[in-house]
Amino acid sequence: MTREDMKKKTTLKTVPEVGKLYHFWDDGKTSPSRHYLCKVEELITVKQAKEIILEENCIEDWPMSLYDIWKYQIDSHRQGENVKYIGNGGSTETGAPWLYAEDTDYFVKISCPKYDKDPIWAVRTVWGGWFTMDTTNWWQGGTLDVTGEIYENVTNDWELNNWDISAYENVTYE
């Protein structure tokens, strides 16, 4: 799928709804031990993100705006000269981002009490999905499954292979 195809696929339908629960995959890995349910608390515009200051963050010793943390995350996830991350619609050109998109429509504030006591923030990925950023902890990165497609594909795969999917079905938010 080309980058343009991904942009076309990224529509208002893929913007998470405030108050709704979504599947979340820690580090983007689709195993029962990495599966959580998270609640979308708020949608923040880019302009608002510039004014939201996180006093404690895992990037610097001083307060940073949510926007600046996002920019740092983009720069920390760029294609290297000798190492390339392929797939998912991103560019493999040296210097191109391979995870976080350089444009996002929203910053998504998420609560996931079984994963982290602090708020978690998601932004657009290079393929149009949502991935969370390390903000207050270095382990906060994960995929927010807004469409439910990942959950459906994973559970279908488990069913096809006669694996026990009860670990996916028994996950609760609180």
Secondary structure, DSSP 8 states (H G I E B T S, - for coil): --HHHHHHH--GGGS--TT-EEEEEETT--SGGGEEEEEEEEEE-HHHHTT-EESS-SS-SS-EEHHHHHHHHHHHTB--SS-----TT---STT-BSSB-S--S-EEEEEETTTEEEEEEEEEBTTSSEEEE-SSSTT--EEEESSSHHHHHHHHHHHHTT---HHHHT----
